[in-house]
Amino acid sequence: ERIARIPTAASGHALCYVPQENKLYCASGGQSYMDDSVVTVIDCSADTVVATLLVGVNPYALCYNPQNNKVYCADYWFNTTIIIDGANNSVIGTVRVGTSPHLFEYSPTSNMVYCANYDGGTVSAIDGAANSVVATLRTGDGPSALCYNPVMDRVYSANAWSQTVTAMDCAAGAVLANID
């Protein structure tokens, strides 16, 4: 069994595996909050870096959309999500989301990526085909965890500061309930 050390930028925040391409994406921040940050793309077959992409200031989370072969990167400081083409390792778009995006959940049924905006108390619904925010859903304060329910095509948000869970209908792009 082989073990490899692959150099990436400082302060690794997130990893995301892309099975269609057998690649690993590693989001890394700079030494300070104003340093450029990167996503390092690693070819898992050869354990080598195949691309390094500039992605803003503080990439906090990554998410894979297999339907459109895209990787989403949350930039916590600039309140954006950077969209990366999984086939050719290039940034293909940036969308503005809420304040302090820091985690994702993907709905394969609706082909939507949900981005939790921690300081904004919202979740942004990003259309996986169109690369645009189609809804901003108000959750409780401090959405800190997301979970997808494939049976009901729902995303749930645990909200740290309001001590609630928000249930969101993916097909309707709407909040169903805030549960204490």
VOPAGU-2260 file (C-alpha; in pm, 1 decimal, decimal comma):
REM VOPAGU-2260
SITE   aa  ch    i         X         Y         Z
SITE  GLU   A    0       0,0       0,0       0,0
SITE  ARG   A    1     133,6     340,8     -97,6
SITE  ILE   A    2     116,8     655,8     110,8
SITE  ALA   A    3     178,1     990,4     -58,1
SITE  ARG   A    4     230,5    1341,6      72,3
SITE  ILE   A    5      81,7    1593,1    -165,1
SITE  PRO   A    6     167,1    1958,6    -106,1
SITE  THR   A    7    -126,0    2200,1     -86,2
SITE  ALA   A    8    -162,6    2555,1      41,8
SITE  ALA   A    9    -175,4    2636,5     412,4
SITE  SER   A   10    -480,2    2588,8     634,7
SITE  GLY   A   11    -679,4    2313,0     465,4
SITE  HIS   A   12   -1049,6    2363,7     537,4
SITE  ALA   A   13   -1237,2    2110,2     326,9
SITE  LEU   A   14   -1202,7    1803,4     104,8
SITE  CYS   A   15   -1434,9    1678,3    -167,4
SITE  TYR   A   16   -1397,2    1361,2    -375,0
SITE  VAL   A   17   -1525,3    1357,5    -735,7
SITE  PRO   A   18   -1575,0     992,9    -842,6
SITE  GLN   A   19   -1651,4    1070,4   -1209,9
SITE  GLU   A   20   -1301,4    1213,3   -1247,7
SITE  ASN   A   21   -1124,7    1026,7    -962,9
SITE  LYS   A   22   -1008,1    1361,9    -825,3
SITE  LEU   A   23    -984,5    1510,3    -481,7
SITE  TYR   A   24   -1046,3    1881,8    -424,8
SITE  CYS   A   25    -878,6    2046,9    -125,9
SITE  ALA   A   26    -983,7    2398,9     -21,0
SITE  SER   A   27    -711,3    2592,4     158,6
SITE  GLY   A   28    -701,6    2936,6     311,9
SITE  GLY   A   29    -404,5    3167,7     330,2
SITE  GLN   A   30    -206,0    3259,6     640,9
SITE  SER   A   31    -438,4    3553,7     715,0
SITE  TYR   A   32    -797,4    3635,4     627,1
SITE  MET   A   33    -688,5    3861,7     339,9
SITE  ASP   A   34    -452,3    3615,3     167,3
SITE  ASP   A   35    -560,1    3457,1    -158,9
SITE  SER   A   36    -694,7    3107,7    -114,9
SITE  VAL   A   37    -695,8    2811,0    -346,2
SITE  VAL   A   38    -859,0    2483,6    -430,6
SITE  THR   A   39    -596,9    2223,9    -513,0
SITE  VAL   A   40    -713,4    1953,1    -754,5
SITE  ILE   A   41    -544,6    1616,2    -702,4
SITE  ASP   A   42    -546,3    1324,2    -947,2
SITE  CYS   A   43    -609,9    1029,3    -716,6
SITE  SER   A   44    -468,3     773,0    -962,3
SITE  ALA   A   45    -124,6     932,8    -962,3
SITE  ASP   A   46    -141,8    1126,0    -632,5
SITE  THR   A   47     -34,7    1442,7    -810,5
SITE  VAL   A   48    -159,7    1800,1    -824,5
SITE  VAL   A   49    -322,8    1870,4   -1161,8
SITE  ALA   A   50    -453,7    2222,8   -1095,8
SITE  THR   A   51    -450,2    2503,9    -843,4
SITE  LEU   A   52    -745,3    2742,5    -864,0
SITE  LEU   A   53    -776,1    3085,3    -699,1
SITE  VAL   A   54   -1108,9    3097,6    -515,5
SITE  GLY   A   55   -1124,5    3414,6    -308,4
SITE  VAL   A   56   -1017,2    3456,0      50,7
SITE  ASN   A   57   -1152,8    3188,3     282,4
SITE  PRO   A   58   -1287,8    2869,5     120,7
SITE  TYR   A   59   -1480,9    2705,9     400,1
SITE  ALA   A   60   -1662,6    2413,6     239,5
SITE  LEU   A   61   -1682,8    2207,5     -79,7
SITE  CYS   A   62   -1971,9    2015,8    -235,0
SITE  TYR   A   63   -1998,9    1793,6    -542,7
SITE  ASN   A   64   -2290,5    1793,6    -786,8
SITE  PRO   A   65   -2258,4    1467,7    -987,3
SITE  GLN   A   66   -2548,9    1552,3   -1218,6
SITE  ASN   A   67   -2360,5    1849,1   -1369,3
SITE  ASN   A   68   -2005,8    1744,7   -1268,3
SITE  LYS   A   69   -1947,4    2064,0   -1067,8
SITE  VAL   A   70   -1775,5    2142,1    -740,5
SITE  TYR   A   71   -1903,2    2428,5    -524,1
SITE  CYS   A   72   -1671,5    2622,4    -295,5
SITE  ALA   A   73   -1804,0    2852,6     -19,4
SITE  ASP   A   74   -1602,9    3173,2      28,7
SITE  TYR   A   75   -1681,1    3268,3     387,9
SITE  TRP   A   76   -1540,5    3624,0     371,9
SITE  PHE   A   77   -1675,9    3735,6      32,9
SITE  ASN   A   78   -2024,4    3580,0      74,0
SITE  THR   A   79   -1999,8    3392,4    -253,6
SITE  THR   A   80   -2000,8    3040,5    -388,9
SITE  ILE   A   81   -1742,9    2963,6    -655,2
SITE  ILE   A   82   -1845,3    2700,9    -912,9
SITE  ILE   A   83   -1577,9    2472,4   -1058,8
SITE  ASP   A   84   -1613,2    2251,1   -1367,2
SITE  GLY   A   85   -1517,5    1900,1   -1255,2
SITE  ALA   A   86   -1409,7    1786,6   -1602,1
SITE  ASN   A   87   -1162,1    2061,7   -1690,2
SITE  ASN   A   88   -1067,5    2198,1   -1344,9
SITE  SER   A   89   -1164,5    2558,9   -1410,9
SITE  VAL   A   90   -1373,3    2817,4   -1231,1
SITE  ILE   A   91   -1689,4    2865,7   -1437,4
SITE  GLY   A   92   -1887,3    3101,4   -1217,2
SITE  THR   A   93   -1939,2    3284,1    -891,4
SITE  VAL   A   94   -2274,7    3348,8    -727,2
SITE  ARG   A   95   -2350,5    3579,4    -436,7
SITE  VAL   A   96   -2510,1    3399,1    -143,2
SITE  GLY   A   97   -2584,6    3511,0     213,2
SITE  THR   A   98   -2349,4    3624,0     487,6
SITE  SER   A   99   -2072,5    3380,7     588,9
SITE  PRO   A  100   -2142,7    3072,9     373,3
SITE  HIS   A  101   -1980,6    2774,9     538,6
SITE  LEU   A  102   -2141,7    2443,1     441,7
SITE  PHE   A  103   -2342,3    2270,9     170,3
SITE  GLU   A  104   -2594,3    1996,4     104,0
SITE  TYR   A  105   -2692,3    1861,0    -237,4
SITE  SER   A  106   -3038,2    1746,7    -353,7
SITE  PRO   A  107   -3001,4    1508,3    -651,2
SITE  THR   A  108   -3379,7    1496,8    -696,8
SITE  SER   A  109   -3409,6    1873,4    -746,8
SITE  ASN   A  110   -3051,7    1926,0    -871,7
SITE  MET   A  111   -3005,6    2199,8    -613,6
SITE  VAL   A  112   -2711,6    2286,7    -392,9
SITE  TYR   A  113   -2800,4    2435,9     -54,4
SITE  CYS   A  114   -2552,9    2675,8     102,9
SITE  ALA   A  115   -2587,3    2759,0     474,2
SITE  ASN   A  116   -2503,7    3122,1     551,9
SITE  TYR   A  117   -2404,0    3118,8     917,4
SITE  ASP   A  118   -2413,5    3488,8    1007,2
SITE  GLY   A  119   -2707,0    3560,7     778,2
SITE  GLY   A  120   -2947,3    3304,3     921,8
SITE  THR   A  121   -3035,5    3186,3     571,3
SITE  VAL   A  122   -2982,7    2902,0     328,3
SITE  SER   A  123   -2926,6    2985,5     -39,5
SITE  ALA   A  124   -3069,9    2741,1    -295,1
SITE  ILE   A  125   -2843,3    2724,3    -602,5
SITE  ASP   A  126   -2976,3    2573,3    -926,5
SITE  GLY   A  127   -2723,4    2309,5   -1033,4
SITE  ALA   A  128   -2784,5    2358,1   -1405,9
SITE  ALA   A  129   -2819,4    2737,1   -1422,8
SITE  ASN   A  130   -2549,5    2831,9   -1166,8
SITE  SER   A  131   -2777,7    3085,3   -1000,9
SITE  VAL   A  132   -2943,2    3138,5    -663,4
SITE  VAL   A  133   -3314,1    3064,7    -706,2
SITE  ALA   A  134   -3420,7    3114,4    -344,2
SITE  THR   A  135   -3291,3    3248,1     -15,2
SITE  LEU   A  136   -3465,8    3067,8     266,5
SITE  ARG   A  137   -3483,8    3215,8     616,3
SITE  THR   A  138   -3379,1    2965,7     879,9
SITE  GLY   A  139   -3314,7    3017,2    1245,9
SITE  ASP   A  140   -3003,3    3201,9    1358,3
SITE  GLY   A  141   -2667,5    3037,3    1291,2
SITE  PRO   A  142   -2744,8    2751,3    1051,0
SITE  SER   A  143   -2465,3    2515,0    1152,2
SITE  ALA   A  144   -2551,0    2176,9     996,1
SITE  LEU   A  145   -2746,5    2061,6     690,4
SITE  CYS   A  146   -2889,3    1718,5     614,4
SITE  TYR   A  147   -3068,6    1587,3     304,2
SITE  ASN   A  148   -3375,8    1360,3     321,1
SITE  PRO   A  149   -3398,9    1173,3     -14,6
SITE  VAL   A  150   -3738,3    1019,1      66,9
SITE  MET   A  151   -3909,8    1358,7      97,3
SITE  ASP   A  152   -3661,6    1569,4    -107,5
SITE  ARG   A  153   -3606,5    1796,9     189,3
SITE  VAL   A  154   -3308,3    1969,3     344,0
SITE  TYR   A  155   -3295,5    2027,6     717,9
SITE  SER   A  156   -3092,7    2299,3     887,0
SITE  ALA   A  157   -2984,5    2282,4    1250,8
SITE  ASN   A  158   -2969,0    2641,1    1377,3
SITE  ALA   A  159   -2721,9    2686,1    1661,7
SITE  TRP   A  160   -2825,8    3024,6    1798,4
SITE  SER   A  161   -3202,3    2985,5    1781,5
SITE  GLN   A  162   -3199,2    2618,5    1887,2
SITE  THR   A  163   -3431,3    2516,8    1605,1
SITE  VAL   A  164   -3434,6    2289,7    1302,4
SITE  THR   A  165   -3570,6    2428,4     975,7
SITE  ALA   A  166   -3736,2    2189,5     726,6
SITE  MET   A  167   -3710,5    2303,9     362,4
SITE  ASP   A  168   -3895,7    2158,6      62,5
SITE  CYS   A  169   -3644,1    2129,0    -223,9
SITE  ALA   A  170   -3900,2    2105,1    -506,1
SITE  ALA   A  171   -4097,5    2407,8    -388,7
SITE  GLY   A  172   -3794,1    2605,1    -272,0
SITE  ALA   A  173   -3974,7    2691,6      49,7
SITE  VAL   A  174   -3947,4    2663,4     426,2
SITE  LEU   A  175   -4201,6    2414,7     559,9
SITE  ALA   A  176   -4146,8    2458,9     932,8
SITE  ASN   A  177   -3916,7    2578,3    1207,9
SITE  ILE   A  178   -3907,8    2312,8    1477,5
SITE  ASP   A  179   -3807,8    2403,2    1835,1
